[in-house]
């Protein structure tokens, strides 16, 4: 399945306490987000299903899919378009068996060991990180930086040619072009959209940066 991960917004209530997630989702989609994820490490399953359904209603007609972080059960019950799986979550093949061929399944990639198993996993995209320092997630390892991102992108592309590969953690309008120039197909963000005073304008700005950097990369001769 072709998945557009150019601007991947992650809705996390812990980062936006008290905010209306459905409104944030709609603004992000209007501003150019190409895919969204609902991540919630604190809510119970029933609450997550209710929130996911509300977000899906807000996205109706936009063409922007919603994935659920970790929780296959929430994705199934809510009708979300797929899941994003960390390395400690259920295996992608088990998620695929439950969700079917049309679902979108994403995978977190943080090191060489994760990439070594990638070719055998039925996933639609990978997301590499953390690239920079971030306050929205506790990472066990230090940021990999641009050099580390380039290295892991190269390994992942050799393992699964053509798989969309994004980058996550600490990415914003100031450094997004660097990430795309390094070879990423898109950026995954929380704060750079959802904690800004104007999420719509923030999404629009990021989308311009990403699209501009992708266009420039396509024009550059292969090294």
N, C-alpha and C positions, 0 to 999 in steps of 0.2 A: 504493500500500500504506500502511495506517495503521501508524505506528511510534510506540511509546511511549518518548519520550526523557526522561521526567521525572527519572530518576536514572540517569545513564550512567556506569558505572564503567570505567576504563581500566586494564587489567593490563599493567604494564611492569616486566620483571625488573630494569631499571636502577634503578628506584625502590625495589624491594623485593628486594635481593640475597639469594639463598639461600632465599627464601620459596617455598612450594608454591603455584603459581599456581592449581591446581585447587581447593585448599582455600579460597584467598582468593575465588575465583569463587563457590563454593558458599555461603560466608558472606555475600557481597554480595547474592546472589540471595535468600537467606533473609531478609536484612535489608530488602529492598524495592527493590533495583536492578532497573530495568526493561529494561536492555540493557547488554551488556558488549562491550568491545573488547580484543583482544590486540594490543599494540604492542611490537615488538621490533626495535630498530635495529642490534643487534649479532649476533644468532644467524644461523647459516646456514639455508637453506631447509628442509633435512631436520629440523633441530632444531625449527624453528618448527612444522612439520607435526605432529611428535610432541607438542609442547606443546599445540597447538591441539586435537588429538584428545583429550588428557587433560582439557582444560578442558571440551570438549563433553560428555564422559562425566560430568563432575561436574555439569553443568547439565541433564542429561537429566531430564525430568519437571518442570522448574521453569517452563517456558514462556519463559525468558529467552534471547533470541538472542545469539549471539556473532559479532562482526564482526572482520575482520582489517585492521589498519592497513596501507595501501599495497600489500600483497602479494596480488595477484589469484591468482597461482599457488598460494599457500598456502591461500587460501580455497577454491579449486577442489578441491585434493587432500584437504584435511582434512574437507571437508563443512560448513564454517562457513556461517552464514546470510547472509553478505554481506561487504562491504568498506567501509572508510572511506578516502576519497581526498583527499590534499592537492592543492594546485594544481600541484605538480610531478610528480604521479603520472600514470598513464594516464588517458585521458579517460573520464568516466562512460559515454558511449555505447559505448565499447569494452568496458568492464567489463560493461555490461548485455548486450551481445551474447554474452558468454561465460557469464555467470551465469544469465541468463534473467529472466523477469518477476517471479518470486517472491522473488528475492534482495533484500536491503536494501542500498542504496548511499547512503552519506553523503558529505558534501562539507565541506571546511574553507573558511570565508569570513572573510577578514581585512580587506577593503577594498571600495571601490565597484566597482573593476574586476572583482573576483570575482563580485559580485552582478549586474553587467551581463550576464554570460553565463549566469546561473542559470536563466533561463526556458527556455533551449534544452537544458538538461541533464536526463537522466532519473534524477534523484536523489529519494530518499525523505525526506531531512531535510538541514538545514544546521546547522553548528556555528560560531558566531561567536566570535572571540577574537584574541589574548589579552586578556581583560578586566582581570585584575589581574596583578601580577608573580608569577612562579612559578619554582621551582628545578628543575622536572621537564622543562622543554623550553626550548631557546634560541630566543627569538623575535627576529627581525631588527628589529622595530619596537617602540616603547614600548607599554605597556598602553593600551587605548582607554578604560578606565574605564566607569562607568555611562552617562555622556553619550554616549560613542562607541557603546556597545552599543545604546542607544535609537535612535540615528541609523541604524545599519546594519540593525537590526531593521525599522525603518520602510521602508527601501529594499527589503529582501528581501521583505517582505510585499506591497509594491506590485508587485514583479516576479513573485512566485509566490504568490498568495493561497492560504492554507490549508496551505502547506508547514510542517511542524514545524521550529522553529528553537530550537536550544540555545545555550548559552554555555560557554566553557571558559577555564581558566587562573586559578589562584589562588583558586578558589571553595571556600568551606568553610561550616561551620554558622553562622558569624558573619555572613557576607555573602550567603548563598544567597537569602534573602528579598528582598534588594535587587535581585538579578539577575532573579528571577521578577517582581517588581513592575515592573521596567523593560520587561517584555514577553516575556522568554524563556519557552519552553515546558518547559525542563528545564535541568539542569546536568550538565556532564561533569567528572569529578574523578578524580584518582589518589590524592594524599596524604590527602585528607579522608576516605578510606575505608581504603586499603590500607597506609598506614604508621602507622595508629593501633593502639594496643595491643589494642583489641577491634574488629575490622572489622565484625562483626555489629552491635554497638551503634552504631557510627559510621554505618553505612548506615541503620539504623532512625531515627537522629536526623535525618539529612539528608532522608530521605523525609518525615518529619513536617513539617519546615520547608517543603519544596517543596510538598507537598499543601496545607498551610495557606495559603501565599502564593498558590497558584493559586485556591483557594476564595475567598479575600478579593478577588482581582482580578476574579473572575466576578461578585461581589456589587456591585462598585463601578460607578456609572453611567459610561457612556462620556463622555469629555470632548470 
